[in-house]
Amino acid sequence: MTGTELTSGEQAAPRVAVLGGGITGLAAALRFRETAPSLRCDLYEAEGRLGGVLGSEHADGYLVERGADMISTIEPWAVSLFRRIGFDSELIDTQDGNRRAFVAMGRRLFPVPEGFTLLQPRKLIPVLRSSLLTWRGKLRLLGEVFVRAR
């Protein structure tokens, strides 16, 4: 009998394929493994490394974080997820004195306002004082409290 043949009465273990080894694919594969340990989960990634668009690279003496955003280690669930998928050794803490983020527009850097975390303003005054948003953008932000959830 080869590894793929079954004797009468046997059933193959259920299988699932996860396409993409970015943070979403890794989280999905982890969820399958934790909730259904008997399930066979195959993870497929086209690139030579896992992590998707998230990553770090050294350029001109700087450490540059790649990706649409960053992974916040402020939230305990985020650190737990990275520990469970085996990426916790890849997390790099920032130095408090250098903990700043900037948005590049044109040829200028604009500091992200204090309290603006993961595209969510947690401190209104610094966001309203920032030159990052236009006055129309600031008015729209203030009007957000009147927008109904869908």
N, C-alpha and C positions, 0 to 999 in steps of 0.2 A: 504494500500500500504506500503510495506517495503522500506527501504532505497535503495534497489537495483533495484526495479521495476520502469519502466518508463511508463508514459501514452503515448498514441499515439501522434506522432509528436515531442516528446522530444528526445534529443540526450544526451548521457552520455558525460561528459567533457573528453577531451583527457587525457590520462594517460601516464606517462613515469616512468620507474624505474631506479634509479641510484644505481649501485652495488659498495659498498665500500665507507666508510666515511673518507677516507684520504683526503689530501688537494685537490687532483684532483677531487674526487667525490663531495666534498663540493663546489668546484668552479663550477662544472657542474650543481649541483642542484641550486645554486645561479643564474647561468646564465639562467636556465629554468624559475625560479621564476621572474627574472627581465624582460625577453623578452616575456614571455607568461604567464601572471598572472592567466589566466583561466585554464591553464594546471595543472593537478594534478600530483605532483612529489613525488614519494615515495623513500626514501633513506634507503638502507639496509646495515647494517654493522655487521660483524660476531663478532667483539671484543666488549668488554663492554664499550668502549669509542671511541669517534671520534678523528681523527687526524692521523690515520694510523701509519706510521713509525716515524712520528715526535712526539717528546715528551721530557720531562725533568724528571730526577730522581736524588735523593740525594744519594750519595755513599761515604762513608768514609769522610764526611765533605765537599764534593765537589758537585757542581751542574753539572751534566753531561747531555749534549744534545744528544738525540738519533736521528738517521736518517742519510741518505746518505749525507746530506748537512744541511745547516741551512737556516732559512728564513731571508733574508736581509731586514731590515727596512730602508735601505738607499733609496730605491726606493719608491716614494710616492704611486705607484699602489699597492705595497705589503701591506702597512699599510691600504690602502683603502679596499683591499680584506678582510683582517682580521677583520676590523671593520664591513663590510657588512655581514660576516658569523657569527659574534658574538664572535670572538676569541680575540679581541683586548685586553681584560683584561688579557689574557694569555701571552702577549708579555713581555719579560724581557729585559730591557736595560742593556748593559754591561757598566762597569766602564771604562772610557777612559784609565786609567793606567793599566788595566788588559785585554785590548782588544787584545788578541793574540789567534792564532789557531795553533795547532800542528798536525802533521801526525805521527802515530806510525808505525815504520817499525822495525821488530824484537823486540828488547828490548830497542830501542832508540826513543826519540821524536825529530822530525825535525820541526823547526818553519816554518810555511807557510810564504813565502816571502811577504814583504810589497807590497801592490797594487795587490795581487793575490786574487781576489774576485769572488766567485761563479765559480771556475774553469776557470777563465778568467784573464790572466795577464794584468793588466792595467799600470804597471810600469815594464819595461823590465829589467833594470839594477839589481834591487834586485832579480829578478827571476834568472838571469844569474849567480849571485853570490851565490845563495843558494846551499846548499849541498843536497837538496831534489831531484833534477834531476841529472841524469848522464850527462856526456858531450855529449853522443849521443842524450839523450832526449832534451838537450838544442839546439843542432844543428837542431833537428827535429822541435822544437818550432820556431826557426828562419826561417825555410823553410816553415812554415805554410802560410806565405803571398803569396807563389807561388802556393798553392793548389787551384784548381778551385772549386767553389761552385757547388754542385750537383743539 
